[in-house]
Amino acid sequence: LLKEVLESNLDCEVETFLDSTEALTRLQSKRFDMISFDHRMPKLSGMDLVRILSSTNGPNAKTRILLLTGYRDEAEYSNVELLDHVTILEKPITEDRYMIWVNVLLKGQKKDAA
């Protein structure tokens, strides 16, 4: 669904993955302008992906990340919010709100659009 939203609102190429380990392999080999994923995924969580990508010198170590979650209250978020390239959005999220944040992140800005 988000792929359709992005491609219909932006002139961009979107890659999607059903498996977080496949996504990690791709993220370690190709630079992206922005990354968006859910916190709750099989195998590696969104938090796992953030930690792995941020702790390497790979092509996406500082790429802006939009992390979607329905579990904002979980304590593990406090450390990742310290990373200035990670923005956490609570679900449910509207298409309009998602696109506002995508545009903010693609412009390299960070503001409170909550």
Sine and cosine of phi, psi and omega as CSV:
sin_phi,cos_phi,sin_psi,cos_psi,sin_omega,cos_omega
0.00,0.00,-0.72,0.69,-0.02,-1.00
-0.91,0.41,-0.52,0.85,0.07,-1.00
-0.87,0.50,-0.72,0.69,0.03,-1.00
-0.89,0.46,-0.66,0.75,0.02,-1.00
-0.88,0.48,-0.74,0.68,-0.02,-1.00
-0.91,0.41,-0.74,0.68,-0.05,-1.00
-0.93,0.37,-0.48,0.87,0.02,-1.00
-0.99,0.14,-0.34,0.94,-0.02,-1.00
-0.97,-0.23,-0.35,0.94,-0.04,-1.00
-0.75,-0.66,0.43,-0.90,0.12,-0.99
-1.00,0.02,1.00,0.05,-0.11,-0.99
-0.52,-0.85,0.26,-0.97,0.10,-0.99
-0.96,-0.27,0.76,-0.65,-0.05,-1.00
-0.88,-0.48,0.76,-0.65,0.10,-0.99
-0.95,-0.30,0.69,-0.73,0.02,-1.00
-0.82,-0.57,0.44,-0.90,0.00,-1.00
-0.66,-0.75,0.62,-0.79,0.07,-1.00
-1.00,-0.05,-0.22,0.98,-0.06,-1.00
-0.83,-0.55,0.82,-0.57,-0.06,-1.00
-0.91,0.41,-0.48,0.88,0.03,-1.00
-0.96,0.30,-0.57,0.82,0.11,-0.99
-0.91,0.41,-0.65,0.76,0.04,-1.00
-0.87,0.48,-0.70,0.72,0.00,-1.00
-0.87,0.50,-0.70,0.72,0.03,-1.00
-0.85,0.53,-0.70,0.71,0.00,-1.00
-0.93,0.37,-0.65,0.76,0.00,-1.00
-0.92,0.39,-0.41,0.91,0.03,-1.00
-1.00,0.09,-0.15,0.99,-0.06,-1.00
-0.89,-0.46,-0.26,0.96,-0.04,-1.00
-0.69,-0.73,0.68,-0.73,0.03,-1.00
-0.98,0.17,0.72,-0.69,0.05,-1.00
-0.89,-0.46,0.45,-0.89,0.04,-1.00
-0.96,0.29,-0.55,0.84,0.00,-1.00
-0.39,-0.92,0.47,-0.88,0.02,-1.00
-0.80,-0.60,0.67,-0.74,0.05,-1.00
-0.70,-0.71,0.77,-0.64,0.07,-1.00
-0.42,-0.91,0.21,-0.98,-0.01,-1.00
-1.00,0.04,0.46,-0.89,0.06,-1.00
-0.94,0.34,-0.73,0.69,-0.07,-1.00
-1.00,-0.01,0.96,-0.27,0.05,-1.00
-0.66,-0.75,0.44,-0.90,0.09,-1.00
-0.91,0.42,0.44,-0.90,0.04,-1.00
0.95,0.32,-0.99,0.13,0.03,-1.00
-0.95,-0.31,0.74,-0.68,0.06,-1.00
-0.98,0.19,0.20,-0.98,0.08,-1.00
-0.86,0.52,-0.62,0.79,0.04,-1.00
-0.90,0.44,-0.64,0.77,0.06,-1.00
-0.87,0.50,-0.72,0.69,0.00,-1.00
-0.88,0.47,-0.69,0.72,0.04,-1.00
-0.85,0.52,-0.74,0.67,-0.03,-1.00
-0.89,0.46,-0.70,0.72,-0.01,-1.00
-0.90,0.43,-0.76,0.65,-0.03,-1.00
-0.89,0.45,-0.66,0.75,-0.06,-1.00
-0.96,0.29,-0.37,0.93,-0.06,-1.00
-1.00,-0.06,0.06,1.00,-0.01,-1.00
-0.92,-0.38,0.13,-0.99,0.14,-0.99
-0.98,-0.19,0.41,0.91,-0.05,-1.00
-0.94,0.33,0.04,-1.00,-0.09,-1.00
-0.90,0.43,-0.30,0.96,-0.04,-1.00
-0.87,-0.50,0.40,0.92,-0.02,-1.00
-0.87,0.50,-0.52,0.85,-0.01,-1.00
-0.84,-0.53,0.23,0.97,0.03,-1.00
-0.91,0.42,0.65,-0.76,0.02,-1.00
-0.89,0.45,0.73,-0.68,-0.05,-1.00
-0.85,-0.52,0.74,-0.68,0.10,-1.00
-0.94,-0.35,0.95,-0.30,-0.08,-1.00
-0.98,-0.21,0.86,-0.51,-0.01,-1.00
-0.99,-0.14,0.69,-0.72,-0.01,-1.00
-0.47,-0.88,0.50,-0.87,0.16,-0.99
-0.97,-0.25,0.14,0.99,-0.12,-0.99
-0.79,-0.62,0.77,0.64,-0.09,-1.00
-0.87,0.49,-0.48,0.88,-0.08,-1.00
-0.96,0.26,-0.17,0.99,-0.02,-1.00
-0.89,0.45,0.73,-0.68,-0.11,-0.99
-0.87,0.49,-0.45,0.89,-0.08,-1.00
-0.90,0.43,-0.25,0.97,-0.01,-1.00
-0.95,0.32,-0.44,0.90,-0.11,-0.99
-0.83,0.55,-0.65,0.76,-0.01,-1.00
-0.94,0.34,-0.63,0.78,-0.06,-1.00
-0.96,0.28,-0.46,0.89,0.03,-1.00
-0.93,0.37,-0.28,0.96,0.06,-1.00
-0.96,0.29,-0.32,0.95,0.04,-1.00
-0.98,0.19,0.87,-0.49,-0.11,-0.99
-0.95,0.31,-0.10,1.00,0.03,-1.00
-0.98,-0.18,0.11,0.99,-0.02,-1.00
-0.90,-0.43,0.79,-0.61,0.08,-1.00
-0.87,-0.50,0.75,-0.66,-0.01,-1.00
-0.95,-0.31,0.80,-0.60,0.04,-1.00
-0.91,-0.43,0.73,-0.69,0.03,-1.00
-0.99,0.14,0.64,-0.77,0.10,-1.00
-1.00,-0.04,0.41,-0.91,0.00,1.00
-0.95,0.30,0.46,-0.89,-0.02,-1.00
-0.78,-0.63,0.64,-0.77,0.03,-1.00
-0.99,0.12,0.35,-0.94,0.05,-1.00
-0.87,0.50,-0.67,0.74,-0.01,-1.00
-0.89,0.46,-0.72,0.70,-0.01,-1.00
-0.90,0.43,-0.64,0.77,0.04,-1.00
-0.87,0.49,-0.72,0.69,-0.03,-1.00
-0.93,0.38,-0.54,0.84,0.09,-1.00
-0.85,0.53,-0.75,0.67,-0.03,-1.00
-0.93,0.37,-0.61,0.79,0.06,-1.00
-0.86,0.51,-0.73,0.69,0.00,-1.00
-0.90,0.43,-0.64,0.77,0.05,-1.00
-0.87,0.48,-0.74,0.68,-0.05,-1.00
-0.94,0.35,-0.62,0.78,0.02,-1.00
-0.91,0.40,-0.46,0.89,0.06,-1.00
-1.00,0.10,-0.06,1.00,0.04,-1.00
0.98,0.21,0.31,0.95,0.02,-1.00
-0.98,-0.22,0.33,-0.94,0.11,-0.99
-0.68,-0.73,0.86,-0.50,0.03,-1.00
-0.57,-0.82,0.17,-0.99,-0.02,-1.00
-1.00,0.01,0.99,-0.17,0.05,-1.00
-0.97,-0.22,0.21,0.98,0.00,-1.00
-0.93,0.36,0.00,0.00,0.00,0.00
